[in-house]
Amino acid sequence: MDYIEKALEKLKEWLDRLAEILLGPQPEPEREAIPIPVDDR
């Protein structure tokens, strides 16, 4: 499954570059927050 995730990430990068070339530079979207596990004891 890791291979598929890497392939999808590469595809997303290519689509972002293509959109930037065709539509002009887009403002950098905020990255999704990475959930940090919290130990609630």
C-alpha positions in Angstrom: 0.0 0.0 0.0 2.9 2.3 0.6 3.7 2.2 -3.1 0.2 3.4 -4.0 0.4 6.3 -1.5 3.7 7.4 -3.0 2.3 7.2 -6.5 -0.8 9.2 -5.5 1.5 11.8 -3.8 3.6 12.1 -7.0 0.4 12.4 -9.1 -0.9 15.2 -6.8 2.5 17.1 -7.2 2.3 16.8 -11.0 -1.3 18.0 -11.0 -0.4 21.0 -8.8 2.5 21.9 -11.1 0.3 21.6 -14.2 -2.4 23.8 -12.6 0.2 26.4 -11.7 1.5 26.4 -15.3 -2.0 26.7 -16.7 -3.6 29.0 -14.2 -0.7 30.9 -12.8 0.7 30.6 -9.2 -1.8 29.8 -6.6 -1.5 30.9 -3.0 0.0 28.0 -1.0 -2.8 26.2 0.8 -2.4 25.5 4.5 -1.2 22.0 5.0 -3.5 19.7 7.0 -2.6 19.6 10.6 -0.9 16.4 11.6 -2.7 14.8 14.6 -0.4 14.4 17.5 -1.3 11.6 19.9 -1.8 12.8 23.4 -1.5 10.5 26.3 -4.5 11.3 28.5 -3.9 9.5 31.8 
